[in-house]
């Protein structure tokens, strides 16, 4: 955890090669609703230039509790349902605190 109590998260999802466009649309639709969540300080979706199947969310939350509440929101639950069968592997979620 950072000195100010905030949490940084990198969440990666890898689309099946034939599902990149659909996964991109689903993930893009998640951004605005998540940015409006209490405790969401920053939420960006990135797509790898060298590997278009590779997506990453770079997130900053006010607290670990705010990030955990994100997993209970209707928009995230709907997104996870929509992604069923479209990803090459399970999403990877890594949580970080600023060292300096």
Helices and strands as residue ranges (DSSP letters): E 7-14, G 17-19, H 20-35, E 40-47, E 54-61, H 64-70, H 74-82, E 92-96
